[in-house]
């Protein structure tokens, strides 16, 4: 199958799964909704696209070099799922984001044991980088891993961890030398940490939009050398490679929210009558709709450019940063305009555009803030 045909089939899959699955989540509490959403996307086969083919995932074929997770495939699925449900979207991507460090740097034995079960949705994955003092600056990671009787003992705390409390394992960045603030280049190591490990505990908190997220505490959690992902001291590279592969897909999810906001706004503007004529006949409204469409199309083209570059195996620093920055900022503006165009209905709890307005906000922060994307772009431009 050609890349175009594959992407078209994935677009149709996401549309079908999203349309049917969103209704199944209505009325469920956050944890139940997250588990149900994962079951829906895994039963459809979508989660297989978050894992390399060599380790039980989908065969990306010509879509990605070196048997990698295809960025274009993931972006196609995320845009389609996000159009219908933020929960379906996040539960898909977390299977990849939480397991990619293992796929990239784990031992063959560990990958063979874990990754096929991630691809099938049997195991729930989580990615644990962020700490109270280490968000955009991973060099500030303070969670420490020390040698103890031939094993590694981890102590510290992570926060804003998606799938906290429902994950079966965490790919977790910890300090194996040096001190927080040293940049982390040779002092951080990535670990595979089973959720049932003694000394690991979680607590959840609420964010703007329903999302399984919380804190992970580690008190003398012990893991063996086989749970080290990559080289000791090489964890920052593993973490950045993971973010580099999945960051573009955040922009794609933002585009899914934007498309839904545009469609909702078009329908409302055509049906709502004010001052004796439809809203769509009001010049100010028409201009807003035209700008929404233009910003969305520009964002889609930037995502396509970035995803194609990532799939070719290129560094794609500028392309990914541009796509993440523009698509998420534009989506926030678009969803806000959709609320404004809907008037009072736009802020009514439970309306489609009210959901979108809450769902989209975090994307300007997750996996690298807008400010970080500007910094990346500026550094690369001026290098």
C-alpha positions in Angstrom: 0.0 0.0 0.0 1.3 3.5 -0.9 1.9 6.0 1.9 -1.0 8.1 0.6 -3.4 5.1 0.6 -2.2 4.1 4.1 -2.8 7.6 5.5 -6.2 7.8 3.9 -7.1 4.5 5.5 -5.9 5.8 8.8 -7.9 8.9 8.4 -11.0 6.9 7.8 -10.2 4.7 10.8 -9.8 7.7 13.1 -13.1 9.1 11.8 -15.0 5.9 12.4 -13.5 5.2 15.8 -13.8 8.7 17.0 -17.4 9.1 15.9 -18.5 5.8 17.6 -16.2 6.0 20.6 -16.9 9.5 21.8 -20.4 8.6 22.8 -19.3 5.6 24.7 -17.3 7.8 27.1 -20.2 10.1 28.0 -21.0 10.1 31.7 -18.0 8.0 32.8 -15.6 9.2 35.6 -12.1 10.2 34.5 -10.4 6.9 35.2 -13.2 4.8 33.7 -13.3 7.0 30.6 -9.5 6.7 30.2 -9.6 2.9 30.4 -12.6 2.7 28.1 -10.9 5.1 25.6 -7.8 2.9 25.6 -9.9 -0.2 25.0 -11.7 1.5 22.1 -8.5 2.7 20.3 -6.6 -0.6 20.9 -9.5 -2.8 19.7 -9.5 -0.7 16.5 -5.8 -1.4 16.0 -4.8 2.2 16.3 -2.4 1.7 19.3 -0.3 -0.6 17.1 0.8 2.6 15.2 2.4 3.9 18.4 4.9 1.0 18.5 7.6 0.0 16.0 6.8 -3.0 13.8 9.8 -4.9 15.0 8.3 -5.0 18.5 4.7 -5.8 17.8 3.5 -2.6 16.2 2.0 -1.8 12.9 4.0 -2.1 9.7 4.6 1.5 8.6 6.3 0.4 5.4 7.3 3.4 3.3 5.9 5.8 5.8 8.9 5.8 8.1 12.6 5.0 7.8 14.4 2.4 9.9 11.3 0.7 11.2 10.3 3.8 13.3 7.0 4.9 14.6 5.6 6.9 11.7 5.0 10.5 12.6 2.6 10.9 9.7 0.5 8.0 10.7 0.4 9.2 14.3 -0.5 12.7 13.2 -3.3 11.4 11.0 -4.8 9.3 13.8 -4.5 12.1 16.4 -6.1 14.8 14.3 -9.0 12.4 13.5 -9.5 11.3 17.1 -9.1 14.7 18.6 -11.9 16.0 16.4 -14.3 13.8 18.3 -12.7 13.2 21.7 -9.7 14.5 23.6 -9.7 11.3 25.8 -9.5 9.0 22.8 -6.6 11.1 21.4 -4.6 11.2 24.7 -4.9 7.5 25.4 -3.6 6.6 21.9 -0.6 8.9 22.0 0.4 7.9 25.6 1.0 4.3 24.5 3.7 5.7 22.2 5.0 8.5 24.3 5.3 6.2 27.3 6.9 3.3 25.6 9.1 4.9 22.9 12.2 5.3 25.2 11.9 1.5 25.7 11.6 0.9 22.0 14.6 3.1 21.3 17.0 2.1 24.0 15.7 -0.9 25.9 17.2 -4.4 25.8 15.8 -6.9 23.3 14.5 -9.0 26.1 12.6 -6.2 27.8 11.2 -4.9 24.5 10.0 -8.3 23.4 8.3 -8.8 26.7 6.6 -5.4 27.0 6.1 -3.7 23.7 3.7 -6.1 22.0 1.4 -5.8 25.0 1.6 -2.0 24.6 0.7 -2.2 21.0 -2.4 -4.3 21.8 -3.4 -2.1 24.7 -2.9 -4.8 27.3 -0.3 -2.7 29.1 -0.7 1.0 29.8 2.4 3.2 29.4 3.4 6.5 31.0 6.3 8.9 30.4 7.7 10.5 33.6 10.0 13.5 33.1 8.5 16.5 34.8 9.2 17.5 38.4 8.3 20.6 40.5 11.7 22.0 39.7 12.2 20.5 36.3 9.7 21.2 33.5 11.1 22.8 30.3 14.6 22.5 31.9 15.3 18.8 32.3 18.7 19.6 33.6 16.8 20.4 36.8 15.7 16.8 37.4 16.3 15.9 41.0 14.9 12.4 41.3 18.0 10.4 42.0 19.0 6.8 41.2 21.9 5.4 43.2 23.6 2.0 43.2 22.6 -0.2 46.1 23.7 -3.9 46.4 24.0 -4.3 42.6 20.7 -2.6 41.8 19.4 0.9 41.3 17.5 2.6 44.0 15.3 5.6 42.9 13.9 8.3 45.2 12.2 11.5 44.2 8.9 12.9 42.9 7.4 13.4 39.4 4.4 15.6 38.6 2.0 16.3 35.7 2.4 12.6 34.6 -0.2 11.5 32.2 -1.6 8.0 33.1 -0.5 8.4 36.7 -2.3 5.8 38.7 -3.5 3.7 35.7 -0.1 3.0 34.0 1.5 -0.4 34.2 4.9 1.1 33.8 6.8 4.4 33.6 9.7 5.3 31.5 11.3 7.6 34.0 14.2 10.1 33.9 16.4 10.1 37.0 19.7 11.6 38.1 22.6 9.1 38.3 25.4 11.8 38.9 25.8 15.5 39.3 23.4 18.0 40.8 20.1 19.7 39.6 20.9 22.6 37.2 23.9 20.9 35.6 22.2 20.6 32.2 21.8 16.9 32.5 23.9 16.0 29.5 25.9 13.2 31.1 24.1 13.0 34.5 20.6 11.7 33.7 19.5 8.1 32.9 16.2 6.7 31.6 14.7 3.8 33.5 11.8 1.4 33.0 9.9 1.3 36.3 7.0 -1.1 36.8 4.0 0.5 38.5 3.8 -2.3 41.0 7.3 -1.6 42.3 7.6 -1.3 46.1 7.9 2.3 47.1 6.1 3.7 44.1 2.9 5.6 44.8 0.6 7.9 42.8 -2.0 10.6 43.5 -4.2 12.3 40.9 -5.2 15.9 40.5 -7.7 17.6 38.1 -6.7 19.9 35.2 -8.8 22.1 32.9 -10.0 19.2 30.7 -10.7 15.6 31.8 -7.3 13.9 31.6 -5.7 11.1 33.7 -2.8 13.0 35.3 -1.1 13.3 38.6 2.0 12.9 40.8 4.3 9.9 41.1 6.4 9.5 44.2 9.3 7.1 44.5 10.7 6.1 47.9 13.7 3.8 47.5 12.2 2.0 44.5 14.6 -0.7 43.3 15.1 -1.8 39.7 17.8 -3.9 38.1 20.4 -3.1 35.4 18.1 -4.6 32.8 15.7 -1.7 33.4 18.2 0.9 32.4 17.2 2.3 29.0 20.3 3.2 27.0 23.5 4.1 28.6 24.0 5.4 32.1 24.2 9.1 31.7 22.6 9.1 28.3 19.0 9.6 29.5 18.7 13.2 28.3 19.3 12.1 24.7 16.7 9.3 25.0 14.1 11.8 26.5 14.8 14.4 23.8 14.5 11.8 21.0 11.2 10.7 22.4 9.9 14.3 22.5 11.3 14.9 19.0 9.4 12.0 17.5 6.0 12.7 19.2 6.0 16.5 19.5 4.6 17.1 16.0 1.6 14.9 16.8 0.6 17.4 19.5 0.2 19.9 16.7 -1.9 17.4 14.8 -4.2 17.0 17.7 -4.5 20.8 17.9 -5.6 20.7 14.3 -8.3 18.2 15.1 -9.7 20.5 17.8 -9.5 23.4 15.3 -11.4 21.5 12.6 -14.2 20.6 15.0 -14.4 24.3 16.1 -14.6 25.5 12.5 -17.3 23.0 11.7 -19.3 23.9 14.8 -18.9 27.6 14.0 -20.0 27.2 10.4 -23.1 25.3 11.5 -24.0 27.8 14.1 -23.4 30.8 11.9 -25.6 29.3 9.2 -28.6 28.5 11.5 -28.5 31.4 14.1 -30.5 34.4 13.0 -29.6 37.9 14.5 -31.0 41.2 13.4 -33.1 39.5 10.8 -30.4 37.5 9.0 -28.1 34.6 9.7 -24.9 35.2 11.6 -23.0 34.1 8.5 -24.3 37.1 6.7 -22.7 39.4 9.2 -19.4 40.7 7.8 -17.5 40.4 11.1 -18.6 36.8 11.6 -17.7 36.0 8.0 -14.3 37.5 8.4 -13.7 35.4 11.6 -14.6 32.2 9.7 -12.3 33.1 6.9 -9.4 33.6 9.3 -10.1 30.4 11.2 -10.0 28.5 7.9 -6.8 30.1 6.8 -5.0 29.5 10.2 -6.1 25.9 10.2 -4.9 25.2 6.7 -1.5 26.9 7.5 -1.2 24.7 10.6 -2.0 21.6 8.7 0.6 22.3 6.1 3.2 23.0 8.8 2.4 19.6 10.5 2.6 17.8 7.1 6.0 19.4 6.5 7.3 18.5 9.9 5.9 14.9 10.0 7.4 14.1 6.5 10.8 15.4 7.6 10.7 13.3 10.8 9.7 10.2 8.9 12.6 10.7 6.5 14.9 10.6 9.5 15.9 14.2 9.4 16.7 16.4 12.4 13.8 18.6 11.6 14.4 21.0 14.5 12.8 24.0 12.9 10.0 22.2 11.2 8.8 20.5 14.4 9.1 23.7 16.5 7.2 25.7 13.9 4.4 23.2 13.7 4.0 22.8 17.4 4.1 26.6 18.0 1.8 27.7 15.2 -0.8 24.8 15.4 -1.3 25.0 19.2 -1.4 28.8 19.4 -3.8 28.9 16.4 -6.0 26.2 17.9 -6.4 28.2 21.1 -7.3 31.3 19.1 -9.7 29.3 16.9 -11.5 27.6 19.8 -11.8 30.9 21.6 -13.3 32.5 18.5 -15.7 29.5 18.3 -16.9 30.2 21.8 -17.3 33.9 21.0 -19.3 33.2 17.8 -21.6 30.9 19.8 -22.4 33.6 22.3 -23.9 32.4 25.6 -24.2 28.9 24.2 -20.4 28.9 23.9 -19.8 29.1 27.6 -22.6 26.6 28.5 -21.0 23.7 30.3 -21.1 20.6 28.0 -21.5 22.4 24.7 -19.1 21.3 22.0 -17.1 24.5 21.7 -16.9 24.8 25.5 -15.3 21.4 25.6 -12.9 22.4 22.8 -11.9 25.6 24.6 -10.9 23.6 27.7 -9.4 20.7 25.8 -7.0 22.7 23.6 -5.5 25.0 26.3 -2.9 22.5 27.6 -1.4 21.8 24.2 0.5 25.1 24.3 2.3 23.7 27.4 2.6 19.9 27.0 5.7 18.5 25.3 7.4 21.9 25.2 5.7 25.2 25.7 5.2 27.8 23.0 8.1 29.8 24.6 10.4 26.8 24.3 9.5 26.3 20.7 10.4 30.0 20.0 13.7 29.5 21.8 14.4 26.3 19.8 13.6 28.2 16.6 15.7 31.2 17.5 18.7 29.2 18.5 18.6 27.2 15.3 18.1 30.3 13.1 21.0 32.1 14.8 23.4 29.1 15.0 
